Structure formats: C-alpha cells, structure tokens
Amino acid sequence: MQKNDKPFKSGFVSIIGRPNVGKSTFINRMVGQKIAIMSDKPQTTRNKVQGIVTSDTSQMIFIDTPGVHKPKHRLGDFMLKVTRSTLSEVDVIMFMVNADEKIGTGDRFIMEWLEKSETPVFLVINKIDLVHPDQLLEIITTYTDELKFAEVVPISALNGNNIERLVETLESYLPEGPQYYAADQVTDHPERFIISEMIREKVLHTTREEIPHSIAVAIESIEQDTSTGKTHIRATIIVERDSQKGIVIGKGGKLLKEIGTKARKDIEMLLGEKVFLELWVKVQKDWRNRPSRLKEFGFNEEDY
C-alpha cells in the first residue's frame, strides 16, 4: 500500500497513430528527457521505445510505436508488425491524432484495428495549441462518430497542456500490480540504442529531405579514455547508395562534422559526461530489404 492507503498500480500503455502526430514528443515529456528521437519526417520511430514513469502510486510503461504507414520495403513491414503486436500486450491503448490535420485514410485504417481490440482505447488529440478551442468539439466528433472510445483527452505534448489530466485518467484504468522497474529508470533500452538513435535523429535533421529513411546507425564501440577522461564512441552511419554517402559527409566533411557536434551534445546530456564522438559513413546497398542486415541493426522479425 502506498500513500493515502492507495493500492499501487502498474501497467503498459501503447501509443499508436499516424506518423508525425507527436508520439515521441509525448514520451520524452513524460520521462523528462530524450529517449525517443523527434523529427518532422514520417516513420522516424522504427522500434518499440519504452518510457517508464514512476510515481508514489503507479508505474506506467509507455510504448512509442512506429507511425502506421503503407510499407514499401521489409523494414516497413517490420515497423507495421511492431506496432500491431503491441495492441494485445498492453492495458490501455492511446490512439493519438493531430488536432490540426483532418482525419485521413491512415486514421481509419488504425481504427479498423482498434475496433477489434478488447483493450480500452483513449482518443488523445495532440497539438491542441495549433487550433482554436472552438474547433475542438468538431474535431472530437469527427473521430467519435466512427469509433467508441473509453476516454477522449485533448493535449499538447509540446507545451504540457492537459498532460496531468491524461496521466490521472490513465492511472484509473491500470490494474493493481508490482513495480516492474526501478523508480529512477526511464527506459528499458540500453544506452547503445539511445545513442544510435540520437545520431540518426541528427542525420535526419541535418540532411533535410535528401536522406529520408535509408539510414541506420551502428555503434561500433563505447570506451572510457583514461588519458582524457572522456567516453570515446565510434559509430557508423549506414546508407544505401554512394550518392547518399556524399550527402551525409558534405563538402569537405562539413555536414558530418555538424551531425557529430549536435549528436555529441545530446549524448553528453544522456551520459552526464564528456564524449568524443567519431563518425564514419558506409554504403550497404538495399539494406532495408535484407533480413540479415535488419537483424544486425536490431530489427528482428522473429521477435514479432
């Protein structure tokens, strides 16, 4: 029993939605630091990223899933499988939509999945800071006319609007249970995974539309350099074509240096220590359609 004699609750919450609705932003706000990479490009999240939030009365494990999209390669098939697999494994499903975008075929495709689910589904309307409050009722009705939801909660993950109410409502749906993770643990992913994602995020940001999603990042080594007191990280950015390698490196190596500088700052915040980051770029043609390469980069189809 916890404070005020309340029973301790714990459970898993899956966040599902189209690309770019703000799932990663929400996860990062909940845990208070960056564990999921953020980008204005669709399909940024490729694997299940778990954010752990522990209070005196509950522990919620949020699962940030890849945005639902039409797959164009084996990696896309994997991402869709990852998302669907979470629906039967959780206590609550958060269907997140973008307040300033009209309902689309992707939303309806997701709702077809959710209609068959026996798990409580919350409609979470994100980015309400981008629309006038008078528009909210119409937006809500657009979705609730097509599917019955357990709860409807409008929020702004970026600004924190209504997050407290969402958390309280989620907690009321969780079962009594144990504390699965230590109170100060914010994710179940190892540091290597988070570091590789931070580097990949900077590639997406820095290269704009030129390198969409044909990149992966492999962490070659993480070592303590006793002579400098820094953590020495070696990582390889994988691309599919020689032309992409040239874009990532940039003229005179300028772009790769910029990627490294930005990624290093995030990694130093994560690790709480100085970092020397060494980046290389390597071509592996059509890696997104090669099962051996997908497995090497952590996309193991056998797990789903």
Stockholm file with secondary structure:
# STOCKHOLM 1.0

chainA/1-304         MQKNDKPFKSGFVSIIGRPNVGKSTFINRMVGQKIAIMSDKPQTTRNKVQGIVTSDTSQMIFIDTPGVHKPKHRLGDFMLKVTRSTLSEVDVIMFMVNADEKIGTGDRFIMEWLEKSETPVFLVINKIDLVHPDQLLEIITTYTDELKFAEVVPISALNGNNIERLVETLESYLPEGPQYYAADQVTDHPERFIISEMIREKVLHTTREEIPHSIAVAIESIEQDTSTGKTHIRATIIVERDSQKGIVIGKGGKLLKEIGTKARKDIEMLLGEKVFLELWVKVQKDWRNRPSRLKEFGFNEEDY
#=GR chainA/1-304 SS CCGGGCCCEEEEEEEECSTTSSHHHHHHHHHTSCCSCCCSSTTCCCSCEEEEEECSSEEEEEEECCCCCCCCSHHHHHHHHHHHHHTTTCSEEEEEEETTSCCCHHHHHHHHHHHTCCSCEEEEEECGGGSCGGGHHHHHHHHHTTSCCSEEEECBTTTTBTHHHHHHHHHHHSCBCCCCSCTTCCBSSCHHHHHHHHHHHHHHHHHGGGSCSCCEEEEEEEEEETTTTEEEEEEEEEESSHHHHHHHHCGGGHHHHHHHHHHHHHHHHHHTSCEEEEEEEEECTTGGGCHHHHHHTTCCGGGC
#=GC SS_cons         CCGGGCCCEEEEEEEECSTTSSHHHHHHHHHTSCCSCCCSSTTCCCSCEEEEEECSSEEEEEEECCCCCCCCSHHHHHHHHHHHHHTTTCSEEEEEEETTSCCCHHHHHHHHHHHTCCSCEEEEEECGGGSCGGGHHHHHHHHHTTSCCSEEEECBTTTTBTHHHHHHHHHHHSCBCCCCSCTTCCBSSCHHHHHHHHHHHHHHHHHGGGSCSCCEEEEEEEEEETTTTEEEEEEEEEESSHHHHHHHHCGGGHHHHHHHHHHHHHHHHHHTSCEEEEEEEEECTTGGGCHHHHHHTTCCGGGC
//
